[in-house]
Every structure is written in C-alpha cells, then in structure tokens.
Amino acid sequence: MLACVVFVPSAPLLVPELAGPDAVDTLEARSAVRDAGVLLARHATRWVAVGADDFIAPVRSDDYIAPVRSGDDAAAGDPLASRSIPTVGGFGRFGVDVPVSLERVGGERPPGRLPLSMLIAGWLRGQVDAESVRPVVVDPDVRPEVACELGRALSAEISSDPEPIGVLVVADGATALTPKAPGGGRRDSAVELQQRIVDGIAAADVDVLRGLDVATCDAEGVAGRAAWQVVAGLVGDSPMTAKVLYSDAPFGVGYVVAAWTPGDTP
C-alpha cells in the first residue's frame, strides 16, 4: 500500500563530501532533503524511487523505460522489469567517490554506474537507514500519457502489497531562475513555469503535473517532468495532503522538497 510520496532534487551538491565545507548555499536544501527522508522512512522502510535516466542509451518499450528491479531481481518477461540496475554505485564522476547502495544488506556485489537520480536515492536511503530502494528509471523524453500509464501500473503493484511502500521522486525543475543560472541566466518564462510546478506540488494537484508540456519543459531545462508525470499517474484521484519543506533555486535550478501523505490530513 502507498504510505507516502516524497519529492527531492537530484543535486550532487546535497552530498557534503561533494559540496565542500564552504558551500553554505546547500545547507538549507540538504537539511530539508534529510528531513524528507526521515519522514519517508517513518512511513515505510521499503521505497520505490522514480527518476530520469541520464547516461544509458534508452532501452525503449513503447517510448519509455519501464520500472526496473535492482540486481538479480530483474524478472524476465515482467512488463515492469525492462533491465537490471546495479544496487551499488558511487559519486566518483562528480568528484569524490562517495559509495551508495540501494539496499541496506546487499552482499558483496560490485559497484555499477547508477543514474544520478538513483545515486541520490541510494544516498538518502543510507542517511536514514531505510531498508531498500526499488529503482524506477524513466526515459526523460517519455510522452506524458505514457508516463502516467506507467504510474498507474506502479500504483497497481504498490496497492497489492500489504506492506507500506514509500515513493521517492528525484527530479529537478527549471534551469534559468537566477542571473547566473546554468540555463543561460534568468528568464521570466522559466520562473513562471517553476512557480506552476511548485504550486502544483504544494497543492498535490496531479492535473498540474500531468499537464506539463514536453516542449515547454525542454525549453526551460525542466529535467523532472517525466518523473513527476509518473507520480501523477501513480496517485491518480487519491486524495493527498501536501507539505512543502523547501523551494528555492540556490544555483539557478529549481529545487523543491515536499511530501504527500494519503488522505485529507497529514
């Protein structure tokens, strides 16, 4: 059963070893992300993490990468298991090889190259000692209707599990929110789109997330569109209570940390 949905950004600088001791701009975001992880672990120790792929040539099935089970659990013939994702990885390509694992107890499997979204998921799992993370790696170019369809399939799986399952959504917003932003400086159109996204998450309004336009999001550098639309499909019409823990753009990129809990009250 679905216990809680938490939204965090995919910023490597959330990891202290990567940010360095003088990176004070990351402190508030990191604290909010850790608080969100604590909240998610309080509701469930088994997580499903949803995030976009960022380095592997997509293995396409009807224009999306289906959810995958980690390591040896990838199921042949399972429509929700398109390929295997490593359970162990590290942040070496971001400057410091901080190890992470998607499982509390994973044996001595060799590390592999995890997408950044799953590195963040594994790092946060370790910060709060959650039991496991099942990775759901999505093609960043997936069409909205297909992303929502994928979310509905995930919802059916989660609903059929008698144990509480937490969903961790790892996704970034627009990249042109401040004068020095990596998306080419500040653009009003990016700021407006980011505000729409934040308002949608703050209201647990799946219609806002479902309605995000592919071309508009691409133009404003919104890498999280696909992951958010998967979760829109997963939640569907179920009532959710939302709480935003953080929303800012410390490096010109939109970061939002939030939690949705089922029902009309937290």
C-alpha positions as semicolon CSV with decimal commas, in nm:
position;residue;x (nm);y (nm);z (nm)
1;M;0,000;0,000;0,000
2;L;0,111;0,355;-0,067
3;A;0,234;0,515;0,256
4;C;0,389;0,845;0,148
5;V;0,535;1,029;-0,152
6;V;0,842;1,249;-0,108
7;F;0,991;1,487;-0,366
8;V;1,362;1,578;-0,363
9;P;1,604;1,730;-0,618
10;S;1,882;1,536;-0,789
11;A;2,163;1,777;-0,697
12;P;2,502;1,612;-0,629
13;L;2,587;1,906;-0,402
14;L;2,338;1,770;-0,150
15;V;2,616;1,527;-0,058
16;P;2,850;1,704;0,189
17;E;3,165;1,541;0,053
18;L;3,089;1,681;-0,292
19;A;2,989;2,029;-0,179
20;G;3,285;2,104;0,046
21;P;3,291;2,282;0,384
22;D;3,232;2,631;0,243
23;A;2,922;2,550;0,037
24;V;2,676;2,717;0,272
25;D;2,423;2,759;-0,010
26;T;2,349;2,387;0,012
27;L;2,281;2,365;0,385
28;E;1,911;2,452;0,385
29;A;1,834;2,226;0,089
30;R;2,034;1,938;0,238
31;S;1,859;1,971;0,573
32;A;1,518;1,970;0,405
33;V;1,606;1,664;0,196
34;R;1,723;1,476;0,502
35;D;1,406;1,573;0,690
36;A;1,204;1,443;0,395
37;G;1,398;1,117;0,406
38;V;1,332;1,081;0,777
39;L;0,962;1,138;0,712
40;L;0,953;0,881;0,433
41;A;1,140;0,624;0,645
42;R;0,893;0,682;0,928
43;H;0,610;0,581;0,694
44;A;0,791;0,298;0,514
45;T;1,135;0,135;0,509
46;R;1,083;-0,002;0,158
47;W;1,090;0,262;-0,112
48;V;1,026;0,295;-0,483
49;A;1,244;0,570;-0,633
50;V;1,132;0,740;-0,955
51;G;1,383;0,938;-1,159
52;A;1,503;1,005;-1,511
53;D;1,785;0,823;-1,681
54;D;2,087;1,036;-1,765
55;F;2,356;0,828;-1,927
56;I;2,234;0,498;-2,070
57;A;2,103;0,476;-2,426
58;P;1,734;0,416;-2,359
59;V;1,602;0,062;-2,378
60;R;1,267;0,160;-2,521
61;S;0,937;-0,014;-2,485
62;D;0,652;0,196;-2,624
63;D;0,866;0,507;-2,575
64;Y;0,951;0,464;-2,208
65;I;1,192;0,280;-1,986
66;A;0,981;0,065;-1,762
67;P;1,040;0,032;-1,388
68;V;1,328;-0,198;-1,312
69;R;1,409;-0,424;-1,025
70;S;1,758;-0,398;-0,887
71;G;2,033;-0,654;-0,924
72;D;1,935;-1,017;-0,953
73;D;1,565;-0,945;-0,905
74;A;1,506;-0,828;-1,262
75;A;1,228;-1,054;-1,384
76;A;1,241;-1,197;-1,733
77;G;0,914;-1,136;-1,910
78;D;0,785;-0,896;-1,644
79;P;0,639;-0,587;-1,816
80;L;0,757;-0,381;-1,519
81;A;1,118;-0,501;-1,542
82;S;1,292;-0,387;-1,858
83;R;1,654;-0,415;-1,748
84;S;1,875;-0,452;-1,444
85;I;2,008;-0,156;-1,245
86;P;2,307;-0,201;-1,011
87;T;2,236;-0,190;-0,641
88;V;2,571;-0,030;-0,555
89;G;2,734;0,277;-0,707
90;G;2,921;0,594;-0,624
91;F;2,960;0,964;-0,700
92;G;3,309;0,931;-0,850
93;R;3,217;1,104;-1,174
94;F;3,110;1,407;-0,968
95;G;3,447;1,446;-0,799
96;V;3,450;1,224;-0,489
97;D;3,367;0,855;-0,494
98;V;3,112;0,853;-0,214
99;P;2,966;0,500;-0,215
100;V;2,591;0,440;-0,206
101;S;2,368;0,135;-0,204
102;L;2,002;0,082;-0,286
103;E;1,985;-0,189;-0,019
104;R;2,073;-0,195;0,348
105;V;2,203;-0,550;0,308
106;G;2,318;-0,618;-0,046
107;G;2,604;-0,862;-0,016
108;E;2,934;-0,802;-0,192
109;R;2,805;-0,707;-0,536
110;P;3,045;-0,499;-0,746
111;P;2,954;-0,132;-0,792
112;G;2,799;-0,016;-1,119
113;R;2,709;0,314;-1,277
114;L;2,380;0,439;-1,137
115;P;2,187;0,731;-1,287
116;L;2,223;1,046;-1,077
117;S;1,862;1,018;-0,962
118;M;1,932;0,672;-0,821
119;L;2,261;0,784;-0,665
120;I;2,065;1,047;-0,472
121;A;1,803;0,786;-0,380
122;G;2,071;0,548;-0,254
123;W;2,249;0,824;-0,063
124;L;1,926;0,933;0,108
125;R;1,839;0,572;0,191
126;G;2,172;0,543;0,369
127;Q;2,123;0,872;0,554
128;V;1,805;0,745;0,719
129;D;1,881;0,370;0,714
130;A;1,582;0,266;0,505
131;E;1,574;-0,100;0,409
132;S;1,570;-0,087;0,030
133;V;1,505;0,120;-0,281
134;R;1,348;-0,023;-0,593
135;P;1,465;0,193;-0,887
136;V;1,221;0,317;-1,147
137;V;1,435;0,471;-1,420
138;V;1,235;0,665;-1,676
139;D;1,323;0,786;-2,024
140;P;1,342;1,166;-1,982
141;D;1,170;1,210;-2,320
142;V;0,870;0,991;-2,238
143;R;0,535;1,128;-2,354
144;P;0,310;1,250;-2,070
145;E;0,035;0,998;-2,138
146;V;0,284;0,710;-2,134
147;A;0,444;0,835;-1,812
148;C;0,101;0,846;-1,649
149;E;0,024;0,497;-1,777
150;L;0,346;0,375;-1,620
151;G;0,244;0,541;-1,295
152;R;-0,089;0,362;-1,297
153;A;0,089;0,029;-1,342
154;L;0,311;0,111;-1,046
155;S;0,009;0,208;-0,841
156;A;-0,148;-0,132;-0,902
157;E;0,168;-0,304;-0,780
158;I;0,202;-0,088;-0,472
159;S;-0,165;-0,123;-0,383
160;S;-0,139;-0,501;-0,398
161;D;0,147;-0,508;-0,146
162;P;0,018;-0,541;0,213
163;E;0,326;-0,366;0,349
164;P;0,369;0,014;0,343
165;I;0,566;0,141;0,044
166;G;0,720;0,487;0,021
167;V;0,770;0,663;-0,312
168;L;1,074;0,888;-0,356
169;V;1,061;1,122;-0,656
170;V;1,404;1,256;-0,755
171;A;1,366;1,543;-1,001
172;D;1,481;1,898;-1,079
173;G;1,295;2,200;-1,210
174;A;1,380;2,484;-1,446
175;T;1,743;2,585;-1,502
176;A;1,705;2,960;-1,570
177;L;1,584;3,104;-1,240
178;T;1,869;3,341;-1,143
179;P;2,110;3,569;-1,333
180;K;2,392;3,312;-1,309
181;A;2,175;3,007;-1,374
182;P;2,320;2,731;-1,595
183;G;2,027;2,763;-1,836
184;G;2,154;3,096;-1,968
185;G;2,059;3,336;-1,691
186;R;1,719;3,429;-1,556
187;R;1,415;3,402;-1,783
188;D;1,067;3,508;-1,679
189;S;0,921;3,212;-1,866
190;A;1,133;2,971;-1,659
191;V;1,036;3,143;-1,334
192;E;0,667;3,123;-1,425
193;L;0,691;2,756;-1,516
194;Q;0,879;2,674;-1,197
195;Q;0,616;2,852;-0,989
196;R;0,344;2,650;-1,160
197;I;0,530;2,328;-1,076
198;V;0,585;2,429;-0,713
199;D;0,221;2,534;-0,677
200;G;0,109;2,200;-0,822
201;I;0,325;2,001;-0,582
202;A;0,221;2,224;-0,290
203;A;-0,145;2,154;-0,366
204;A;-0,094;1,784;-0,452
205;D;-0,255;1,876;-0,784
206;V;-0,180;1,590;-1,020
207;D;-0,359;1,771;-1,304
208;V;-0,088;2,039;-1,299
209;L;0,189;1,780;-1,317
210;R;0,006;1,573;-1,577
211;G;-0,041;1,886;-1,790
212;L;0,325;1,986;-1,808
213;D;0,410;2,037;-2,175
214;V;0,712;1,849;-2,312
215;A;0,839;2,127;-2,538
216;T;0,796;2,397;-2,273
217;C;0,975;2,191;-2,010
218;D;1,258;2,112;-2,251
219;A;1,296;2,481;-2,336
220;E;1,326;2,573;-1,967
221;G;1,550;2,279;-1,873
222;V;1,296;2,102;-1,654
223;A;1,455;1,759;-1,617
224;G;1,196;1,634;-1,369
225;R;0,892;1,644;-1,595
226;A;0,882;1,270;-1,673
227;A;0,926;1,159;-1,311
228;W;0,658;1,399;-1,188
229;Q;0,415;1,271;-1,450
230;V;0,479;0,910;-1,349
231;V;0,380;1,006;-0,996
232;A;0,075;1,193;-1,124
233;G;-0,039;0,866;-1,280
234;L;0,050;0,671;-0,969
235;V;-0,152;0,892;-0,734
236;G;-0,442;0,948;-0,972
237;D;-0,757;1,068;-0,797
238;S;-0,647;0,960;-0,450
239;P;-0,667;1,250;-0,202
240;M;-0,330;1,366;-0,074
241;T;-0,218;1,614;0,188
242;A;0,087;1,810;0,075
243;K;0,361;1,983;0,270
244;V;0,646;2,177;0,109
245;L;0,967;2,163;0,311
246;Y;1,184;2,369;0,075
247;S;1,152;2,554;-0,254
248;D;1,435;2,765;-0,392
249;A;1,699;2,792;-0,662
250;P;2,036;2,826;-0,483
251;F;2,226;2,759;-0,807
252;G;1,967;2,888;-1,051
253;V;1,797;2,547;-1,077
254;G;1,456;2,486;-0,923
255;Y;1,469;2,254;-0,623
256;V;1,156;2,152;-0,438
257;V;1,137;1,924;-0,136
258;A;0,789;1,814;-0,039
259;A;0,581;1,530;0,099
260;W;0,240;1,393;0,007
261;T;0,057;1,172;0,254
262;P;-0,258;0,981;0,162
263;G;-0,584;1,128;0,286
264;D;-0,705;1,474;0,373
265;T;-0,489;1,513;0,685
266;P;-0,112;1,456;0,741
